[in-house]
Each structure stands twice: as C-alpha cells, then as structure tokens.
Amino acid sequence: MEFGTWSLVLSDMAPEVCPNCGATVPRNAKACPECGSDEQTGWSEEAESAGVDLPDDSFDYDDFVKKEFGAKGPVPHGIKWYWWVIAVVLVASFLLFCLR
C-alpha cells in the first residue's frame, strides 16, 4: 500500500470521540451514533453549528419555564375531608380495641 492510499484510508476512519457532541464513536463507523455527524457534516473542519438552533450562553431557564408554563406554580391540594373521617374512625376503633 502506498503512502497516498494509506492517507486516504486514515482520513476515512471515524474519530474515537465525536468532535460535534463528544460521544464515543465505534471504529469504522460512517456516522456518530448519537448526533449523526459524519465527514461531510460534523467531522470536517468546515462544519458549522450556527444553524443547529442551540440555546446561547445567556439562556435563562427560569424565564423559559415562566413563559412555557405560566407564572403561577402548582397549587398543592389538601387531604379530602373523607380521608380525615376515615382516619378518625380508624384511630377511634384502634383505641377502643386496645383499651377494652
């Protein structure tokens, strides 16, 4: 095998770690199993991530949650009245059984 052919074989091999997402790439893989990057889209130096629509560094998670789900938080509901009645009846019957 000549040097020129050998360099072509090496350039076609997948990297051990995907430079796009950081996942482990199996040997002789055609694309990253996690993000799908390949020689044309993610392993080449010319690849750009500007069109991926990733959140920028100033992303405010709390503001996103407020916009997405509204400003008020979940309202916890109390115990229904009939559960209180059942609890009192159980305690009373237990006390009657034990004090007998």
VONUBA-804652 format. One record per atom (N, C-alpha, C): x, y, z; atom name. Coordinates in Angstrom, 2 decimals, decimal comma, padded with zeros to 5 digits, always signed. Layout:
# VONUBA-804652
+---------+---------+---------+----+
:       x :       y :       z : at :
+---------+---------+---------+----+
:       X :       Y :       Z : CA :
...
+---------+---------+---------+----+
***
This chain:
# VONUBA-804652
+---------+---------+---------+----+
:       x :       y :       z : at :
+---------+---------+---------+----+
: +000,85 : -001,17 : +000,00 :  N :
: +000,00 : +000,00 : +000,00 : CA :
: +000,90 : +001,23 : +000,00 :  C :
: +000,63 : +002,15 : -000,89 :  N :
: +001,45 : +003,35 : -000,98 : CA :
: +001,03 : +004,37 : +000,07 :  C :
: +001,86 : +005,37 : +000,26 :  N :
: +001,58 : +006,38 : +001,27 : CA :
: +000,31 : +007,16 : +000,94 :  C :
: +000,09 : +007,51 : -000,31 :  N :
: -001,10 : +008,27 : -000,70 : CA :
: -002,38 : +007,49 : -000,43 :  C :
: -002,36 : +006,20 : -000,74 :  N :
: -003,54 : +005,37 : -000,49 : CA :
: -003,75 : +005,21 : +001,01 :  C :
: -002,67 : +005,04 : +001,77 :  N :
: -002,77 : +004,88 : +003,21 : CA :
: -003,36 : +006,14 : +003,87 :  C :
: -002,98 : +007,32 : +003,39 :  N :
: -003,51 : +008,55 : +003,96 : CA :
: -004,99 : +008,71 : +003,65 :  C :
: -005,45 : +008,18 : +002,49 :  N :
: -006,88 : +008,23 : +002,19 : CA :
: -007,66 : +007,32 : +003,12 :  C :
: -007,09 : +006,16 : +003,44 :  N :
: -007,76 : +005,24 : +004,34 : CA :
: -007,86 : +005,85 : +005,74 :  C :
: -006,81 : +006,48 : +006,20 :  N :
: -006,83 : +007,10 : +007,53 : CA :
: -007,81 : +008,26 : +007,60 :  C :
: -007,94 : +009,03 : +006,51 :  N :
: -008,86 : +010,16 : +006,55 : CA :
: -010,31 : +009,72 : +006,54 :  C :
: -010,61 : +008,50 : +006,05 :  N :
: -011,97 : +008,00 : +006,02 : CA :
: -012,40 : +007,36 : +007,34 :  C :
: -011,44 : +007,12 : +008,24 :  N :
: -011,79 : +006,48 : +009,50 : CA :
: -012,48 : +007,49 : +010,42 :  C :
: -013,40 : +006,98 : +011,22 :  N :
: -014,12 : +007,83 : +012,16 : CA :
: -013,23 : +008,13 : +013,35 :  C :
: -013,39 : +009,30 : +013,96 :  N :
: -012,62 : +009,59 : +015,17 : CA :
: -013,15 : +008,75 : +016,34 :  C :
: -012,34 : +008,61 : +017,39 :  N :
: -012,77 : +007,84 : +018,55 : CA :
: -013,85 : +008,57 : +019,34 :  C :
: -013,78 : +009,89 : +019,36 :  N :
: -014,76 : +010,73 : +020,06 : CA :
: -015,31 : +011,72 : +019,05 :  C :
: -016,61 : +011,85 : +019,00 :  N :
: -017,25 : +012,76 : +018,05 : CA :
: -016,88 : +014,20 : +018,41 :  C :
: -016,29 : +014,95 : +017,47 :  N :
: -015,94 : +016,34 : +017,77 : CA :
: -017,17 : +017,24 : +017,86 :  C :
: -018,32 : +016,75 : +017,42 :  N :
: -019,53 : +017,56 : +017,46 : CA :
: -020,25 : +017,44 : +018,80 :  C :
: -020,47 : +016,19 : +019,30 :  N :
: -021,24 : +016,01 : +020,54 : CA :
: -020,43 : +015,38 : +021,67 :  C :
: -019,25 : +014,81 : +021,38 :  N :
: -018,42 : +014,22 : +022,41 : CA :
: -018,70 : +012,76 : +022,71 :  C :
: -019,61 : +012,14 : +021,97 :  N :
: -019,95 : +010,73 : +022,21 : CA :
: -018,85 : +009,83 : +021,65 :  C :
: -018,78 : +008,61 : +022,18 :  N :
: -017,84 : +007,63 : +021,68 : CA :
: -018,34 : +007,08 : +020,35 :  C :
: -017,45 : +007,08 : +019,35 :  N :
: -017,80 : +006,61 : +018,02 : CA :
: -017,12 : +005,26 : +017,79 :  C :
: -017,89 : +004,22 : +017,41 :  N :
: -017,28 : +002,91 : +017,16 : CA :
: -016,30 : +002,96 : +015,98 :  C :
: -015,34 : +002,06 : +016,00 :  N :
: -014,35 : +002,00 : +014,93 : CA :
: -015,04 : +001,70 : +013,60 :  C :
: -014,61 : +002,32 : +012,55 :  N :
: -015,11 : +002,18 : +011,18 : CA :
: -016,57 : +002,61 : +011,04 :  C :
: -017,05 : +003,46 : +011,93 :  N :
: -018,42 : +003,96 : +011,83 : CA :
: -018,51 : +004,99 : +010,72 :  C :
: -019,64 : +005,03 : +010,04 :  N :
: -019,87 : +006,02 : +008,99 : CA :
: -020,37 : +007,33 : +009,57 :  C :
: -021,02 : +007,27 : +010,74 :  N :
: -021,56 : +008,47 : +011,38 : CA :
: -021,59 : +008,25 : +012,88 :  C :
: -021,72 : +009,34 : +013,61 :  N :
: -021,83 : +009,28 : +015,08 : CA :
: -023,17 : +008,67 : +015,45 :  C :
: -023,21 : +007,68 : +016,34 :  N :
: -024,49 : +007,08 : +016,71 : CA :
: -025,38 : +008,00 : +017,55 :  C :
: -024,81 : +009,03 : +018,16 :  N :
: -025,60 : +009,94 : +019,00 : CA :
: -026,20 : +011,09 : +018,20 :  C :
: -025,35 : +011,84 : +017,47 :  N :
: -025,84 : +013,05 : +016,81 : CA :
: -025,93 : +012,92 : +015,30 :  C :
: -025,35 : +011,87 : +014,72 :  N :
: -025,45 : +011,67 : +013,28 : CA :
: -024,39 : +012,40 : +012,47 :  C :
: -023,43 : +013,03 : +013,11 :  N :
: -022,38 : +013,74 : +012,38 : CA :
: -021,55 : +012,76 : +011,57 :  C :
: -021,12 : +013,19 : +010,41 :  N :
: -020,24 : +012,37 : +009,59 : CA :
: -019,17 : +013,27 : +008,99 :  C :
: -018,42 : +012,76 : +008,03 :  N :
: -017,32 : +013,52 : +007,44 : CA :
: -017,81 : +014,82 : +006,80 :  C :
: -018,99 : +014,79 : +006,17 :  N :
: -019,48 : +015,98 : +005,50 : CA :
: -020,14 : +016,97 : +006,46 :  C :
: -020,72 : +016,50 : +007,54 :  N :
: -021,48 : +017,42 : +008,40 : CA :
: -020,80 : +017,78 : +009,70 :  C :
: -020,02 : +016,90 : +010,28 :  N :
: -019,52 : +017,23 : +011,60 : CA :
: -018,07 : +016,94 : +011,86 :  C :
: -017,45 : +016,04 : +011,12 :  N :
: -016,07 : +015,70 : +011,40 : CA :
: -015,11 : +016,57 : +010,62 :  C :
: -015,61 : +017,24 : +009,62 :  N :
: -014,71 : +018,08 : +008,82 : CA :
: -014,52 : +019,42 : +009,53 :  C :
: -013,44 : +020,08 : +009,23 :  N :
: -013,13 : +021,37 : +009,84 : CA :
: -014,08 : +022,46 : +009,36 :  C :
: -014,72 : +022,27 : +008,21 :  N :
: -015,59 : +023,29 : +007,64 : CA :
: -017,00 : +023,25 : +008,21 :  C :
: -017,31 : +022,27 : +009,05 :  N :
: -018,67 : +022,14 : +009,58 : CA :
: -019,01 : +023,31 : +010,50 :  C :
: -020,26 : +023,74 : +010,41 :  N :
: -020,72 : +024,85 : +011,24 : CA :
: -021,89 : +024,40 : +012,10 :  C :
: -021,98 : +024,94 : +013,29 :  N :
: -023,10 : +024,61 : +014,15 : CA :
: -024,03 : +025,80 : +014,33 :  C :
: -023,91 : +026,80 : +013,50 :  N :
: -024,73 : +028,00 : +013,65 : CA :
: -026,19 : +027,73 : +013,32 :  C :
: -026,49 : +026,81 : +012,42 :  N :
: -027,86 : +026,55 : +012,04 : CA :
: -028,54 : +025,47 : +012,86 :  C :
: -027,93 : +025,03 : +013,95 :  N :
: -028,47 : +023,94 : +014,74 : CA :
: -029,56 : +024,42 : +015,69 :  C :
: -029,64 : +025,71 : +015,96 :  N :
: -030,63 : +026,32 : +016,84 : CA :
: -030,44 : +025,87 : +018,29 :  C :
: -029,19 : +025,93 : +018,75 :  N :
: -028,87 : +025,63 : +020,14 : CA :
: -029,07 : +026,88 : +020,98 :  C :
: -029,45 : +026,73 : +022,26 :  N :
: -029,59 : +027,92 : +023,10 : CA :
: -028,23 : +028,58 : +023,32 :  C :
: -028,23 : +029,89 : +023,34 :  N :
: -026,97 : +030,59 : +023,55 : CA :
: -026,59 : +030,60 : +025,03 :  C :
: -025,45 : +031,20 : +025,35 :  N :
: -024,93 : +031,18 : +026,71 : CA :
: -025,81 : +031,97 : +027,68 :  C :
: -026,58 : +032,91 : +027,18 :  N :
: -027,41 : +033,73 : +028,05 : CA :
: -028,81 : +033,14 : +028,25 :  C :
: -028,97 : +031,85 : +028,03 :  N :
: -030,26 : +031,19 : +028,16 : CA :
: -030,69 : +031,19 : +029,63 :  C :
: -031,89 : +031,71 : +029,91 :  N :
: -032,41 : +031,77 : +031,27 : CA :
: -033,50 : +030,71 : +031,42 :  C :
: -033,17 : +029,64 : +032,15 :  N :
: -034,10 : +028,52 : +032,29 : CA :
: -035,36 : +028,94 : +033,05 :  C :
: -035,23 : +029,72 : +034,10 :  N :
: -036,39 : +030,15 : +034,88 : CA :
: -037,35 : +030,99 : +034,03 :  C :
: -036,80 : +031,85 : +033,20 :  N :
: -037,64 : +032,65 : +032,30 : CA :
: -038,34 : +031,76 : +031,28 :  C :
: -037,63 : +030,75 : +030,78 :  N :
: -038,23 : +029,81 : +029,83 : CA :
: -039,40 : +029,07 : +030,47 :  C :
: -039,23 : +028,60 : +031,70 :  N :
: -040,30 : +027,88 : +032,39 : CA :
: -041,49 : +028,80 : +032,62 :  C :
: -041,22 : +030,05 : +032,99 :  N :
: -042,30 : +031,00 : +033,22 : CA :
: -043,09 : +031,26 : +031,94 :  C :
: -042,40 : +031,41 : +030,82 :  N :
: -043,08 : +031,64 : +029,54 : CA :
: -043,85 : +030,39 : +029,09 :  C :
: -043,26 : +029,24 : +029,32 :  N :
: -043,85 : +028,00 : +028,82 : CA :
: -045,04 : +027,54 : +029,65 :  C :
: -044,94 : +027,65 : +030,97 :  N :
: -045,96 : +027,08 : +031,84 : CA :
: -046,75 : +028,11 : +032,63 :  C :
: -046,47 : +029,36 : +032,45 :  N :
: -047,19 : +030,40 : +033,18 : CA :
: -046,45 : +030,78 : +034,45 :  C :
: -046,85 : +031,90 : +035,03 :  N :
: -046,12 : +032,45 : +036,17 : CA :
: -046,46 : +031,74 : +037,48 :  C :
: -047,70 : +031,28 : +037,64 :  N :
: -048,05 : +030,68 : +038,93 : CA :
: -047,60 : +029,22 : +038,97 :  C :
: -047,18 : +028,82 : +040,15 :  N :
: -046,71 : +027,45 : +040,34 : CA :
: -047,86 : +026,51 : +040,62 :  C :
: -047,57 : +025,25 : +040,76 :  N :
: -048,62 : +024,28 : +041,05 : CA :
: -049,18 : +024,49 : +042,45 :  C :
: -050,47 : +024,36 : +042,58 :  N :
: -051,13 : +024,54 : +043,87 : CA :
: -051,37 : +023,15 : +044,47 :  C :
: -050,72 : +022,85 : +045,60 :  N :
: -050,95 : +021,54 : +046,20 : CA :
: -052,34 : +021,49 : +046,84 :  C :
: -053,01 : +020,40 : +046,65 :  N :
: -054,33 : +020,21 : +047,22 : CA :
: -054,21 : +019,52 : +048,56 :  C :
: -055,07 : +019,91 : +049,50 :  N :
: -055,05 : +019,29 : +050,82 : CA :
: -055,71 : +017,93 : +050,79 :  C :
: -055,71 : +017,30 : +051,93 :  N :
: -056,34 : +015,99 : +052,05 : CA :
: -057,85 : +016,18 : +052,05 :  C :
: -058,54 : +015,38 : +051,30 :  N :
: -060,00 : +015,47 : +051,22 : CA :
: -060,63 : +015,18 : +052,58 :  C :
: -061,80 : +015,72 : +052,81 :  N :
: -062,46 : +015,61 : +054,10 : CA :
: -062,77 : +014,16 : +054,48 :  C :
: -063,11 : +013,33 : +053,48 :  N :
: -063,48 : +011,96 : +053,81 : CA :
: -062,28 : +011,14 : +054,29 :  C :
: -061,07 : +011,51 : +053,89 :  N :
: -059,89 : +010,80 : +054,41 : CA :
: -059,69 : +011,14 : +055,88 :  C :
: -060,03 : +012,38 : +056,27 :  N :
: -059,95 : +012,75 : +057,68 : CA :
: -060,96 : +011,94 : +058,50 :  C :
: -062,15 : +011,77 : +057,96 :  N :
: -063,18 : +010,99 : +058,65 : CA :
: -062,73 : +009,54 : +058,81 :  C :
: -062,18 : +008,98 : +057,75 :  N :
: -061,69 : +007,60 : +057,80 : CA :
: -060,57 : +007,47 : +058,83 :  C :
: -059,65 : +008,45 : +058,87 :  N :
: -058,55 : +008,41 : +059,83 : CA :
: -059,06 : +008,47 : +061,26 :  C :
: -060,04 : +009,34 : +061,53 :  N :
: -060,59 : +009,46 : +062,89 : CA :
: -061,30 : +008,16 : +063,29 :  C :
: -062,06 : +007,58 : +062,37 :  N :
: -062,76 : +006,33 : +062,66 : CA :
: -061,75 : +005,21 : +062,95 :  C :
: -060,68 : +005,13 : +062,18 :  N :
: -059,66 : +004,10 : +062,40 : CA :
: -058,96 : +004,29 : +063,74 :  C :
: -058,62 : +005,52 : +064,08 :  N :
: -057,95 : +005,78 : +065,36 : CA :
: -058,90 : +005,45 : +066,51 :  C :
: -060,16 : +005,86 : +066,39 :  N :
: -061,12 : +005,58 : +067,44 : CA :
: -061,33 : +004,08 : +067,61 :  C :
: -061,45 : +003,35 : +066,53 :  N :
: -061,63 : +001,90 : +066,63 : CA :
: -060,39 : +001,23 : +067,19 :  C :
: -059,22 : +001,72 : +066,84 :  N :
: -057,99 : +001,16 : +067,39 : CA :
: -057,92 : +001,40 : +068,90 :  C :
: -058,28 : +002,60 : +069,36 :  N :
: -058,25 : +002,91 : +070,78 : CA :
: -059,28 : +002,07 : +071,53 :  C :
: -060,47 : +001,89 : +070,97 :  N :
: -061,49 : +001,07 : +071,60 : CA :
: -061,03 : -000,39 : +071,71 :  C :
: -060,38 : -000,88 : +070,69 :  N :
: -059,90 : -002,26 : +070,67 : CA :
: -058,78 : -002,44 : +071,70 :  C :
: -057,88 : -001,50 : +071,80 :  N :
: -056,75 : -001,63 : +072,73 : CA :
: -057,15 : -001,39 : +074,17 :  C :
: -058,08 : -000,50 : +074,43 :  N :
: -058,48 : -000,16 : +075,81 : CA :
: -059,53 : -001,12 : +076,36 :  C :
: -060,02 : -001,97 : +075,61 :  N :
: -061,04 : -002,91 : +076,04 : CA :
: -060,54 : -003,90 : +076,98 :  C :
+---------+---------+---------+----+
***
